[in-house]
Amino acid sequence: MAIVGAVAAATNRETTGLPPLQETIEADALNALFDGQSSSVAVSFQYADTDVSVTGDGSIEVRVDGHSRESE
């Protein structure tokens, strides 16, 4: 999933070293929320000691220690 990859890149960790995303947020529900929705939809949550924001246009912002690292 793109979120796990973005968090791994932002934290310089392997994706296999991160906890399963399902332990933090219902990934299927997240996918359904963004499937065909407008770009004004946004969700923010904490995952693997980061703050993650995902928007309807597909951008993922990962904040590590207050510093933003964006990926699309």
GUTORSE-103368 format. One line per field, with one value per residue (C-alpha): residue in three letters; x, y, z. Coordinates in pm, 1 decimal. Each point is the difference from the previous one (the first is absolute). Last residue first. Layout:
BEGIN
marmar <- c(ALA, ...) $
c1 <- c(X, ...) $
c2 <- c(Y, ...) $
c3 <- c(Z, ...) $
# end
This chain:
BEGIN
marmar <- c(GLU, SER, GLU, ARG, SER, HIS, GLY, ASP, VAL, ARG, VAL, GLU, ILE, SER, GLY, ASP, GLY, THR, VAL, SER, VAL, ASP, THR, ASP, ALA, TYR, GLN, PHE, SER, VAL, ALA, VAL, SER, SER, SER, GLN, GLY, ASP, PHE, LEU, ALA, ASN, LEU, ALA, ASP, ALA, GLU, ILE, THR, GLU, GLN, LEU, PRO, PRO, LEU, GLY, THR, THR, GLU, ARG, ASN, THR, ALA, ALA, ALA, VAL, ALA, GLY, VAL, ILE, ALA, MET) $
c1 <- c(221.9, 242.6, 43.2, 247.2, -103.8, 211.0, -173.7, 208.2, -88.2, -299.7, -114.1, -208.5, -170.0, -144.3, -259.0, -235.9, -240.6, 245.2, 207.0, 155.9, 242.0, 145.9, 298.5, 95.5, -88.7, -343.3, -200.0, -306.9, -121.8, -272.1, -87.8, -284.5, 1.3, 136.6, -344.7, -78.1, 37.8, 171.1, 133.5, -233.1, 9.6, 379.5, -18.5, -268.0, 222.7, 297.5, -179.4, 246.5, 279.6, 36.7, -103.6, 314.2, 209.6, 289.3, 306.8, 326.2, -124.8, -41.8, 371.9, 85.8, 140.6, -281.9, -143.7, 58.6, -163.3, -292.0, -53.3, 24.0, -250.4, -239.0, 36.2, -121.2) $
c2 <- c(1136.9, 46.3, 270.7, 22.0, 245.5, 65.6, -5.7, -287.4, -203.5, 125.9, -208.3, 158.7, -224.4, 144.1, -200.0, 279.9, -110.0, 91.5, -210.3, 141.8, -204.2, 96.4, -218.3, -232.8, -311.4, 130.9, 297.7, 113.4, 261.0, -38.5, 236.8, 19.2, 318.5, -190.1, -139.0, -365.7, -278.3, -240.5, 220.3, -121.2, -356.0, -7.4, 129.5, -257.6, -275.5, 137.4, -7.1, 208.0, -66.5, -377.8, -31.8, 195.6, -298.9, 120.7, 130.4, -191.9, -179.6, 337.4, 58.5, 311.8, 339.4, 177.3, 193.5, -286.4, -256.8, 235.2, 50.3, -373.3, -80.3, 260.8, -123.7, -348.7) $
c3 <- c(-451.8, 288.3, 257.1, 287.3, 271.5, 308.8, 339.1, 136.7, -310.1, -194.8, -295.7, -273.0, -253.9, -319.1, -189.8, -105.2, 273.2, 272.6, 239.6, 315.2, 212.9, 337.9, 85.7, 287.5, -202.0, -100.9, 122.9, -192.2, -246.9, -262.8, -283.9, -253.4, -210.4, -301.3, -66.6, 52.7, -253.9, 240.6, 279.8, 274.3, -130.9, 29.1, 358.6, 83.0, -137.2, 196.8, 335.2, 198.5, 247.9, 27.8, -365.9, -95.1, 107.3, 216.7, -181.2, -38.7, -311.9, -170.1, 54.4, 195.4, -97.6, 187.6, -294.4, -244.0, 229.4, 65.1, -373.7, -69.3, 275.3, -138.7, -358.0, 82.6) $
# end
